[in-house]
Amino acid sequence: MINYNPKEWMSFIFHIHKADTFRKLWPLMLSIAVFSAGLAYLELNYLKLADTTYIKNVGMMHSLLGFVISMLLVFRTNTSYDRWWDGRKLLGSLTNVSRNLAIKIKALNLDQEDVEFFTYAIPKYAFALKEHLREKQYFGKDSFLIGIDGDKHIPNQVATSIVSRIYALQTANKISQEQLITLNTDASQFTDICGGCERIRNTPIPYSYSAFIKKFIFIYVLTLPIGWVFSLGYFVVPIVPFILYVLASLELIAEEIENPFNQDANDLPVDEICNNIEKHVREILS
């Protein structure tokens, strides 16, 4: 995730960072510029359609469809941002649950062996969830404390180990029944958070909707020079690629943030959040 000062206008305007959509779109923009120049020359100099009324009126189609495409893009970006923000709230809940569980473990004055287990297990769940959402495996250091089978759901295995340890404490009469219920409530939230994150990752925007928007933008931009060339002349060469840049950039941004757990520039700072969980849990239980 990019950290920035929203008040520094000059850096936004003149700096092209690695996440800027211009880097991805410039080959297509250049192609559209060449296409617009060729079409303008064909209509104005070769076919001489400047006086053909019905060709001039093609621009009316873009006026009508402009509202439709703007509504589609607004809905697309809002839906993706909702997914991004929902993911951030889930990771915030993961941080809070990890801290709360560590604080309660600290208050129980358990044996050093039990404290070391929870010092390792609580952050391990965060790291295991991070790698699971990125479709990777995480075994972690000191894996002898929690055995992991790479062929199974790793976050569930870590959560099972935490819950099993809590129940073992109650069986050994190290905690009371009431304390068991309190700790188990916190531990069960790990699985709820995992399920919420998996819902975001495994449920993308419907394919037909995403494909339609891309086709709509492409056809809309390709047909712009046909009618605009009579009023703008060769100015369609810079104007049409700019319109493509604006419309396609909204779609690219929505694509990037709809799965916020990856490592794209605008995704959530999942690595930083996991590192902070590990740091804070160690501070609490040390």
Contacts in CASP RR format, 6 or more apart in sequence:
PFRMAT RR
TARGET T0000
AUTHOR 0000-0000-0000
METHOD contacts of the structure
MODEL  1
MINYNPKEWMSFIFHIHKADTFRKLWPLMLSIAVFSAGLAYLELNYLKLA
DTTYIKNVGMMHSLLGFVISMLLVFRTNTSYDRWWDGRKLLGSLTNVSRN
LAIKIKALNLDQEDVEFFTYAIPKYAFALKEHLREKQYFGKDSFLIGIDG
DKHIPNQVATSIVSRIYALQTANKISQEQLITLNTDASQFTDICGGCERI
RNTPIPYSYSAFIKKFIFIYVLTLPIGWVFSLGYFVVPIVPFILYVLASL
ELIAEEIENPFNQDANDLPVDEICNNIEKHVREILS
1 265 0 8 1.000
1 266 0 8 1.000
1 267 0 8 1.000
1 268 0 8 1.000
1 269 0 8 1.000
1 272 0 8 1.000
2 17 0 8 1.000
2 19 0 8 1.000
2 265 0 8 1.000
2 266 0 8 1.000
4 11 0 8 1.000
5 11 0 8 1.000
16 22 0 8 1.000
16 23 0 8 1.000
17 265 0 8 1.000
18 265 0 8 1.000
19 256 0 8 1.000
19 264 0 8 1.000
19 265 0 8 1.000
19 266 0 8 1.000
21 245 0 8 1.000
21 248 0 8 1.000
21 249 0 8 1.000
21 252 0 8 1.000
21 253 0 8 1.000
22 245 0 8 1.000
22 249 0 8 1.000
24 252 0 8 1.000
25 244 0 8 1.000
25 245 0 8 1.000
25 248 0 8 1.000
25 249 0 8 1.000
25 252 0 8 1.000
28 244 0 8 1.000
28 248 0 8 1.000
29 241 0 8 1.000
29 242 0 8 1.000
29 244 0 8 1.000
29 245 0 8 1.000
30 241 0 8 1.000
32 221 0 8 1.000
32 222 0 8 1.000
32 240 0 8 1.000
32 241 0 8 1.000
32 244 0 8 1.000
33 237 0 8 1.000
33 238 0 8 1.000
33 240 0 8 1.000
33 241 0 8 1.000
35 222 0 8 1.000
35 225 0 8 1.000
36 224 0 8 1.000
36 225 0 8 1.000
36 229 0 8 1.000
36 236 0 8 1.000
36 237 0 8 1.000
36 240 0 8 1.000
36 241 0 8 1.000
37 234 0 8 1.000
37 237 0 8 1.000
39 225 0 8 1.000
39 226 0 8 1.000
39 229 0 8 1.000
39 236 0 8 1.000
40 225 0 8 1.000
40 229 0 8 1.000
40 233 0 8 1.000
40 234 0 8 1.000
40 236 0 8 1.000
40 237 0 8 1.000
43 49 0 8 1.000
43 50 0 8 1.000
43 55 0 8 1.000
43 226 0 8 1.000
43 229 0 8 1.000
43 230 0 8 1.000
44 50 0 8 1.000
44 229 0 8 1.000
44 230 0 8 1.000
44 233 0 8 1.000
49 55 0 8 1.000
49 230 0 8 1.000
50 230 0 8 1.000
55 226 0 8 1.000
55 227 0 8 1.000
55 230 0 8 1.000
56 227 0 8 1.000
56 230 0 8 1.000
56 231 0 8 1.000
57 227 0 8 1.000
58 223 0 8 1.000
58 226 0 8 1.000
58 227 0 8 1.000
59 226 0 8 1.000
59 227 0 8 1.000
59 228 0 8 1.000
61 223 0 8 1.000
62 220 0 8 1.000
62 223 0 8 1.000
62 224 0 8 1.000
62 228 0 8 1.000
65 220 0 8 1.000
66 220 0 8 1.000
69 216 0 8 1.000
69 217 0 8 1.000
69 220 0 8 1.000
69 247 0 8 1.000
72 213 0 8 1.000
72 216 0 8 1.000
73 213 0 8 1.000
73 247 0 8 1.000
73 250 0 8 1.000
73 251 0 8 1.000
73 254 0 8 1.000
76 205 0 8 1.000
76 209 0 8 1.000
76 213 0 8 1.000
76 250 0 8 1.000
76 251 0 8 1.000
76 254 0 8 1.000
77 250 0 8 1.000
77 253 0 8 1.000
77 254 0 8 1.000
79 205 0 8 1.000
79 254 0 8 1.000
79 258 0 8 1.000
80 205 0 8 1.000
80 253 0 8 1.000
80 254 0 8 1.000
80 255 0 8 1.000
80 257 0 8 1.000
80 258 0 8 1.000
81 257 0 8 1.000
83 200 0 8 1.000
83 257 0 8 1.000
83 258 0 8 1.000
83 259 0 8 1.000
83 260 0 8 1.000
84 257 0 8 1.000
84 258 0 8 1.000
84 260 0 8 1.000
84 268 0 8 1.000
86 200 0 8 1.000
87 196 0 8 1.000
87 197 0 8 1.000
87 200 0 8 1.000
87 260 0 8 1.000
87 261 0 8 1.000
87 268 0 8 1.000
88 260 0 8 1.000
88 268 0 8 1.000
90 193 0 8 1.000
90 196 0 8 1.000
90 197 0 8 1.000
90 200 0 8 1.000
91 197 0 8 1.000
91 268 0 8 1.000
91 270 0 8 1.000
91 273 0 8 1.000
92 273 0 8 1.000
93 189 0 8 1.000
93 193 0 8 1.000
94 126 0 8 1.000
94 129 0 8 1.000
94 190 0 8 1.000
94 193 0 8 1.000
94 273 0 8 1.000
94 277 0 8 1.000
95 273 0 8 1.000
95 276 0 8 1.000
95 277 0 8 1.000
95 280 0 8 1.000
97 186 0 8 1.000
97 189 0 8 1.000
97 190 0 8 1.000
97 193 0 8 1.000
98 122 0 8 1.000
98 123 0 8 1.000
98 125 0 8 1.000
98 126 0 8 1.000
98 277 0 8 1.000
98 280 0 8 1.000
98 281 0 8 1.000
99 277 0 8 1.000
99 280 0 8 1.000
99 281 0 8 1.000
99 284 0 8 1.000
100 186 0 8 1.000
101 118 0 8 1.000
101 122 0 8 1.000
101 183 0 8 1.000
101 186 0 8 1.000
101 187 0 8 1.000
102 118 0 8 1.000
102 119 0 8 1.000
102 122 0 8 1.000
102 280 0 8 1.000
102 281 0 8 1.000
102 284 0 8 1.000
102 285 0 8 1.000
103 284 0 8 1.000
104 179 0 8 1.000
104 182 0 8 1.000
104 183 0 8 1.000
104 186 0 8 1.000
105 114 0 8 1.000
105 115 0 8 1.000
105 118 0 8 1.000
105 183 0 8 1.000
105 285 0 8 1.000
106 115 0 8 1.000
106 284 0 8 1.000
106 285 0 8 1.000
108 174 0 8 1.000
108 175 0 8 1.000
108 179 0 8 1.000
110 169 0 8 1.000
110 174 0 8 1.000
111 174 0 8 1.000
114 165 0 8 1.000
114 169 0 8 1.000
114 174 0 8 1.000
115 285 0 8 1.000
116 145 0 8 1.000
117 145 0 8 1.000
117 165 0 8 1.000
118 162 0 8 1.000
118 165 0 8 1.000
118 281 0 8 1.000
118 285 0 8 1.000
119 281 0 8 1.000
119 282 0 8 1.000
119 285 0 8 1.000
119 286 0 8 1.000
120 142 0 8 1.000
120 145 0 8 1.000
120 146 0 8 1.000
121 145 0 8 1.000
121 146 0 8 1.000
121 158 0 8 1.000
121 161 0 8 1.000
121 162 0 8 1.000
121 165 0 8 1.000
122 162 0 8 1.000
122 277 0 8 1.000
122 281 0 8 1.000
123 274 0 8 1.000
123 277 0 8 1.000
123 278 0 8 1.000
123 281 0 8 1.000
123 282 0 8 1.000
124 138 0 8 1.000
124 140 0 8 1.000
124 146 0 8 1.000
124 158 0 8 1.000
125 155 0 8 1.000
125 158 0 8 1.000
125 159 0 8 1.000
125 162 0 8 1.000
125 190 0 8 1.000
126 273 0 8 1.000
126 274 0 8 1.000
126 277 0 8 1.000
126 278 0 8 1.000
127 138 0 8 1.000
127 140 0 8 1.000
127 274 0 8 1.000
127 278 0 8 1.000
128 138 0 8 1.000
128 154 0 8 1.000
128 155 0 8 1.000
128 157 0 8 1.000
128 158 0 8 1.000
129 155 0 8 1.000
129 193 0 8 1.000
129 194 0 8 1.000
129 197 0 8 1.000
130 138 0 8 1.000
130 261 0 8 1.000
130 270 0 8 1.000
130 271 0 8 1.000
130 274 0 8 1.000
131 137 0 8 1.000
131 138 0 8 1.000
131 154 0 8 1.000
132 138 0 8 1.000
132 153 0 8 1.000
132 154 0 8 1.000
132 155 0 8 1.000
132 194 0 8 1.000
133 197 0 8 1.000
133 198 0 8 1.000
133 201 0 8 1.000
133 261 0 8 1.000
133 270 0 8 1.000
134 261 0 8 1.000
134 262 0 8 1.000
134 263 0 8 1.000
137 150 0 8 1.000
137 154 0 8 1.000
138 154 0 8 1.000
139 148 0 8 1.000
139 150 0 8 1.000
139 154 0 8 1.000
140 148 0 8 1.000
146 157 0 8 1.000
146 158 0 8 1.000
146 161 0 8 1.000
147 157 0 8 1.000
147 161 0 8 1.000
148 154 0 8 1.000
148 157 0 8 1.000
148 158 0 8 1.000
149 157 0 8 1.000
155 190 0 8 1.000
155 191 0 8 1.000
155 194 0 8 1.000
156 191 0 8 1.000
156 194 0 8 1.000
159 187 0 8 1.000
159 190 0 8 1.000
159 191 0 8 1.000
159 194 0 8 1.000
162 187 0 8 1.000
162 190 0 8 1.000
163 184 0 8 1.000
163 187 0 8 1.000
163 188 0 8 1.000
166 175 0 8 1.000
166 180 0 8 1.000
166 183 0 8 1.000
166 184 0 8 1.000
166 187 0 8 1.000
167 180 0 8 1.000
167 184 0 8 1.000
169 175 0 8 1.000
169 180 0 8 1.000
170 176 0 8 1.000
170 177 0 8 1.000
170 179 0 8 1.000
170 180 0 8 1.000
175 183 0 8 1.000
197 261 0 8 1.000
200 259 0 8 1.000
200 260 0 8 1.000
200 261 0 8 1.000
201 259 0 8 1.000
201 261 0 8 1.000
204 210 0 8 1.000
204 258 0 8 1.000
204 259 0 8 1.000
205 254 0 8 1.000
205 258 0 8 1.000
210 255 0 8 1.000
213 251 0 8 1.000
214 251 0 8 1.000
217 244 0 8 1.000
217 247 0 8 1.000
217 248 0 8 1.000
217 251 0 8 1.000
220 247 0 8 1.000
221 240 0 8 1.000
221 243 0 8 1.000
221 244 0 8 1.000
221 247 0 8 1.000
224 236 0 8 1.000
224 240 0 8 1.000
224 243 0 8 1.000
225 236 0 8 1.000
225 240 0 8 1.000
228 236 0 8 1.000
228 239 0 8 1.000
228 240 0 8 1.000
229 236 0 8 1.000
232 239 0 8 1.000
253 266 0 8 1.000
256 264 0 8 1.000
256 265 0 8 1.000
256 266 0 8 1.000
256 267 0 8 1.000
257 266 0 8 1.000
257 267 0 8 1.000
259 267 0 8 1.000
260 267 0 8 1.000
260 268 0 8 1.000
261 267 0 8 1.000
261 268 0 8 1.000
261 270 0 8 1.000
END
